[in-house]
């Protein structure tokens, strides 16, 4: 899957990528854990998943991108599992 950079929906330090399945992924960066998806906007742009919501509502296509960061805790991040097109 590819994601095309969308400068109109991006914020400083949080680039947005339009995915080929109609969803949009907004990336964040943590100095300890690196790049992650902080928000996924649904194609209707009215619904979204946010990283603070937990993994229960994560869209099905993004579930393979979940990575356990600290094995001794429940810390899991959603990594961008798509090819970024700038």
C-alpha positions as CSV (number, residue, x, y, z in Angstrom):
1,X,0.0,0.0,0.0
2,X,1.2,3.5,-0.7
3,X,0.4,6.8,1.0
4,X,0.8,10.1,-0.9
5,X,1.9,13.1,1.2
6,X,-1.0,15.7,1.5
7,X,0.5,19.1,2.4
8,X,-3.0,20.7,2.9
9,X,-3.9,18.3,5.8
10,X,-0.4,18.2,7.3
11,X,0.7,20.1,10.4
12,X,4.2,21.0,11.4
13,X,5.9,17.7,12.5
14,X,2.7,15.7,11.7
15,X,2.6,14.8,8.0
16,X,-0.7,13.5,6.5
17,X,-0.7,10.7,3.9
18,X,-3.7,9.8,1.7
19,X,-3.7,6.0,1.5
20,X,-4.8,4.2,-1.7
21,X,-7.7,2.6,0.2
22,X,-9.3,6.1,0.8
23,X,-8.2,6.4,4.4
24,X,-5.7,9.1,5.6
25,X,-2.9,8.4,8.1
26,X,-1.4,11.3,10.2
27,X,2.1,10.5,11.5
28,X,3.6,11.6,14.8
29,X,7.1,11.2,16.2
30,X,8.3,10.4,19.7
31,X,11.9,10.9,20.6
32,X,11.9,7.6,22.5
33,X,10.0,5.4,20.1
34,X,10.3,7.0,16.7
35,X,7.6,7.4,14.0
36,X,4.1,6.2,14.6
37,X,0.6,6.8,13.3
38,X,-1.2,9.1,15.6
39,X,-4.5,9.4,13.7
40,X,-6.3,7.6,10.9
41,X,-9.1,9.5,9.2
42,X,-11.9,7.4,7.5
43,X,-12.8,8.1,3.9
44,X,-15.8,10.2,4.9
45,X,-13.4,12.5,7.0
46,X,-16.0,12.5,9.8
47,X,-14.9,9.4,11.6
48,X,-11.3,8.9,12.8
49,X,-9.2,6.6,15.0
50,X,-6.8,8.3,17.4
51,X,-3.9,6.7,19.2
52,X,-5.3,7.7,22.5
53,X,-8.4,5.5,21.8
54,X,-6.5,2.3,22.1
55,X,-6.4,-0.5,19.6
56,X,-10.0,-1.8,19.9
57,X,-11.3,0.7,17.2
58,X,-8.2,0.5,15.0
59,X,-9.3,-0.1,11.4
60,X,-8.8,-3.7,10.3
61,X,-6.3,-2.9,7.5
62,X,-3.9,-1.2,10.0
63,X,-3.8,-4.1,12.6
64,X,-0.7,-5.7,11.0
65,X,1.2,-2.5,11.6
66,X,0.8,-2.8,15.5
67,X,4.2,-3.2,17.1
68,X,4.8,-4.1,20.8
69,X,7.4,-1.6,21.9
70,X,8.0,-2.6,25.5
71,X,7.4,-6.3,26.1
72,X,6.9,-5.9,29.9
73,X,4.1,-3.4,29.4
74,X,1.1,-2.8,27.2
75,X,2.9,-0.1,25.2
76,X,2.0,-0.7,21.5
77,X,2.4,1.6,18.6
78,X,1.0,1.6,15.1
79,X,3.8,2.0,12.7
80,X,3.3,3.3,9.2
81,X,3.2,0.1,7.2
82,X,2.8,1.8,3.9
83,X,5.2,3.2,1.3
84,X,5.4,7.0,1.6
85,X,5.3,9.0,-1.6
86,X,6.5,12.5,-1.1
